[in-house]
Amino acid sequence: MTGSLASPGTLLIGRYDAAGQLFQPIEPEVVVEFRADTAIDAGRYRHPVRHLRVRTDLRPVDVLVVGQDHD
């Protein structure tokens, strides 16, 4: 993320290496709400993702991970 937490300029979802693999995963510490359109090109958002707010009412364990099975 660039800029301050209260007013980020850019929110990076992930960085890829030359082989197309994500760099080392991290443990989530905070939940944020963001806005993105559905335009995806080669598995990446085509337009910038916009930070809306920090969700102090949620913990990372409260959020479902997209693409994983949930019971």
N, CA, C and O of each residue as an XYZ file, in Angstrom:
284
protein
N       0.853     -1.156      0.000
C       0.000      0.000      0.000
C       0.906      1.227      0.000
O       1.920      1.265      0.697
N       0.533      2.214     -0.780
C       1.255      3.474     -0.733
C       0.380      4.509     -0.045
O      -0.842      4.367     -0.005
N       0.996      5.539      0.491
C       0.248      6.547      1.232
C       0.026      6.092      2.659
O       0.596      5.094      3.099
N      -0.798      6.820      3.373
C      -1.066      6.478      4.772
C      -2.202      5.467      4.863
O      -2.927      5.254      3.891
N      -2.359      4.845      6.024
C      -3.445      3.896      6.225
C      -4.800      4.579      6.110
O      -5.753      3.986      5.606
N      -4.892      5.816      6.571
C      -6.146      6.557      6.505
C      -6.489      6.992      5.089
O      -7.664      7.152      4.759
N      -5.487      7.184      4.254
C      -5.719      7.654      2.896
C      -4.719      7.022      1.931
O      -3.800      7.686      1.452
N      -4.908      5.732      1.652
C      -3.935      5.065      0.771
C      -4.038      5.558     -0.659
O      -5.116      5.931     -1.122
N      -2.908      5.558     -1.357
C      -2.890      5.961     -2.753
C      -3.061      4.779     -3.676
O      -3.781      4.872     -4.670
N      -2.419      3.676     -3.373
C      -2.485      2.471     -4.188
C      -2.557      1.271     -3.263
O      -1.838      1.199     -2.266
N      -3.415      0.344     -3.593
C      -3.553     -0.865     -2.807
C      -3.113     -2.028     -3.686
O      -3.781     -2.348     -4.669
N      -2.000     -2.659     -3.341
C      -1.485     -3.768     -4.129
C      -2.030     -5.074     -3.572
O      -1.832     -5.390     -2.399
N      -2.720     -5.831     -4.422
C      -3.287     -7.099     -3.985
C      -2.205     -8.167     -3.902
O      -2.242     -9.011     -3.006
N      -1.262     -8.145     -4.800
C      -0.177     -9.110     -4.793
C       0.847     -8.750     -5.843
O       0.524     -8.104     -6.840
N       2.064     -9.159     -5.629
C       3.126     -8.940     -6.607
C       3.571    -10.292     -7.124
O       3.698    -11.252     -6.364
N       3.804    -10.356     -8.405
C       4.158    -11.616     -9.047
C       5.613    -11.599     -9.489
O       6.149    -10.554     -9.857
N       6.249    -12.773     -9.450
C       7.609    -12.875     -9.963
C       7.553    -13.183    -11.460
O       6.467    -13.245    -12.037
N       8.691    -13.374    -12.082
C       8.761    -13.604    -13.527
C       8.032    -14.880    -13.944
O       7.575    -14.976    -15.083
N       7.915    -15.849    -13.057
C       7.220    -17.100    -13.359
C       5.717    -17.008    -13.126
O       4.997    -17.986    -13.331
N       5.236    -15.839    -12.699
C       3.818    -15.656    -12.453
C       3.346    -16.124    -11.101
O       2.142    -16.255    -10.879
N       4.269    -16.382    -10.184
C       3.923    -16.840     -8.842
C       3.924    -15.663     -7.864
O       4.740    -14.748     -7.974
N       2.999    -15.703     -6.911
C       2.984    -14.670     -5.880
C       4.208    -14.802     -4.998
O       4.684    -15.909     -4.747
N       4.718    -13.672     -4.525
C       5.810    -13.706     -3.567
C       5.311    -14.273     -2.254
O       4.135    -14.622     -2.149
N       6.145    -14.373     -1.273
C       5.858    -15.014      0.010
C       4.548    -14.515      0.620
O       4.337    -13.309      0.751
N       3.672    -15.447      0.990
C       2.412    -15.046      1.629
C       2.652    -14.475      3.024
O       3.677    -14.744      3.650
N       1.707    -13.696      3.494
C       1.799    -13.083      4.810
C       0.580    -13.467      5.646
O      -0.437    -13.900      5.104
N       0.681    -13.310      6.935
C      -0.444    -13.521      7.833
C      -1.269    -12.238      7.888
O      -0.717    -11.174      8.168
N      -2.578    -12.308      7.626
C      -3.405    -11.095      7.697
C      -3.501    -10.571      9.120
O      -3.613    -11.345     10.070
N      -3.458     -9.264      9.260
C      -3.545     -8.637     10.575
C      -4.739     -7.701     10.691
O      -5.180     -7.391     11.798
N      -5.259     -7.254      9.565
C      -6.347     -6.287      9.570
C      -7.270     -6.593      8.392
O      -6.828     -7.111      7.367
N      -8.559     -6.267      8.547
C      -9.531     -6.440      7.472
C      -9.861     -5.066      6.914
O     -10.166     -4.137      7.662
N      -9.798     -4.943      5.596
C     -10.176     -3.692      4.945
C     -11.242     -3.967      3.904
O     -11.303     -5.055      3.331
N     -12.075     -2.977      3.666
C     -13.095     -3.051      2.632
C     -12.573     -2.302      1.419
O     -12.019     -1.211      1.550
N     -12.747     -2.884      0.241
C     -12.282     -2.225     -0.966
C     -13.320     -2.370     -2.060
O     -14.217     -3.209     -1.976
N     -13.191     -1.549     -3.081
C     -14.090     -1.582     -4.226
C     -13.277     -1.898     -5.472
O     -12.220     -1.313     -5.709
N     -13.785     -2.827     -6.257
C     -13.139     -3.185     -7.517
C     -14.221     -3.521     -8.523
O     -15.265     -4.062     -8.158
N     -13.983     -3.206     -9.780
C     -14.947     -3.630    -10.791
C     -14.620     -5.058    -11.212
O     -13.659     -5.651    -10.722
N     -15.413     -5.599    -12.110
C     -15.236     -6.994    -12.491
C     -14.350     -7.177    -13.717
O     -14.216     -8.295    -14.216
N     -13.749     -6.112    -14.206
C     -12.871     -6.221    -15.376
C     -11.557     -6.863    -14.958
O     -10.744     -6.250    -14.266
N     -11.360     -8.101    -15.386
C     -10.148     -8.841    -15.040
C      -9.441     -9.242    -16.331
O     -10.069     -9.729    -17.271
N      -8.142     -9.035    -16.362
C      -7.337     -9.379    -17.527
C      -6.174    -10.246    -17.049
O      -5.355     -9.808    -16.240
N      -6.109    -11.471    -17.552
C      -5.060    -12.426    -17.169
C      -5.029    -12.657    -15.657
O      -3.957    -12.778    -15.065
N      -6.214    -12.719    -15.034
C      -6.302    -13.007    -13.613
C      -6.027    -11.832    -12.695
O      -5.941    -12.011    -11.480
N      -5.888    -10.635    -13.245
C      -5.616     -9.441    -12.433
C      -6.669     -8.380    -12.727
O      -7.174     -8.287    -13.846
N      -6.994     -7.582    -11.714
C      -7.937     -6.492    -11.933
C      -7.375     -5.528    -12.971
O      -6.209     -5.141    -12.897
N      -8.199     -5.143    -13.932
C      -7.758     -4.242    -15.003
C      -7.697     -2.795    -14.517
O      -6.867     -2.011    -14.977
N      -8.577     -2.454    -13.593
C      -8.619     -1.082    -13.071
C      -8.153     -1.062    -11.620
O      -8.172     -2.094    -10.949
N      -7.737      0.098    -11.134
C      -7.246      0.171     -9.747
C      -8.304     -0.259     -8.735
O      -9.495     -0.005     -8.914
N      -7.857     -0.902     -7.689
C      -8.713     -1.271     -6.577
C      -8.721     -0.097     -5.616
O      -7.668      0.464     -5.311
N      -9.897      0.280     -5.138
C     -10.025      1.446     -4.251
C     -10.263      1.022     -2.808
O     -11.166      0.239     -2.516
N      -9.443      1.548     -1.919
C      -9.600      1.312     -0.482
C     -10.789      2.135      0.003
O     -10.881      3.326     -0.295
N     -11.707      1.504      0.756
C     -12.853      2.224      1.311
C     -12.677      2.513      2.795
O     -12.810      3.657      3.230
N     -12.376      1.463      3.578
C     -12.222      1.679      5.021
C     -11.612      0.462      5.692
O     -11.661     -0.648      5.163
N     -11.044      0.686      6.849
C     -10.573     -0.400      7.702
C     -11.787     -0.913      8.463
O     -12.557     -0.125      9.012
N     -11.961     -2.232      8.499
C     -13.108     -2.848      9.173
C     -12.703     -3.276     10.583
O     -12.307     -4.420     10.804
N     -12.807     -2.349     11.528
C     -12.439     -2.645     12.912
C     -13.430     -3.596     13.577
O     -13.147     -4.141     14.644
N     -14.599     -3.800     12.946
C     -15.603     -4.704     13.489
C     -15.354     -6.161     13.104
O     -16.058     -7.051     13.582
N     -14.353     -6.419     12.239
C     -14.044     -7.770     11.790
C     -12.592     -8.128     12.084
O     -11.708     -7.272     12.089
N     -12.374     -9.422     12.329
C     -11.021     -9.953     12.460
C     -10.723    -10.766     11.205
O     -11.662    -11.215     10.547
N      -9.462    -10.974     10.845
C      -9.151    -11.775      9.657
C      -9.802    -13.163      9.667
O     -10.177    -13.665      8.607
N      -9.943    -13.790     10.833
C     -10.561    -15.125     10.888
C     -12.065    -15.089     10.615
O     -12.668    -16.133     10.369
N     -12.680    -13.898     10.656
C     -14.109    -13.755     10.391
C     -14.436    -13.706      8.895
O     -15.602    -13.804      8.512
N     -13.419    -13.557      8.058
C     -13.627    -13.329      6.629
C     -13.397    -14.616      5.851
O     -12.398    -15.305      6.053
N     -14.332    -14.932      4.958
C     -14.168    -16.095      4.095
C     -13.146    -15.790      3.010
O     -13.105    -14.677      2.484
N     -12.329    -16.769      2.677
C     -11.319    -16.604      1.627
C     -11.935    -17.041      0.305
O     -12.426    -18.164      0.188
N     -11.913    -16.168     -0.684
C     -12.471    -16.456     -1.990
C     -11.707    -17.613     -2.622
O     -10.476    -17.645     -2.603
N     -12.452    -18.557     -3.179
C     -11.822    -19.682     -3.861
C     -11.555    -20.897     -2.987
O     -11.066    -21.916     -3.474
N     -11.870    -20.800     -1.699
C     -11.690    -21.948     -0.808
C     -13.056    -22.493     -0.421
O     -14.029    -21.743     -0.336
N     -13.131    -23.818     -0.184
C     -14.363    -24.438      0.276
C     -14.637    -24.009      1.707
O     -13.727    -23.930      2.531
N     -15.904    -23.735      1.990
C     -16.292    -23.306      3.339
C     -17.428    -24.209      3.817
O     -18.427    -24.387      3.120
N     -17.266    -24.770      4.999
C     -18.295    -25.656      5.555
C     -19.252    -24.891      6.430
O     -20.184    -25.475      6.983
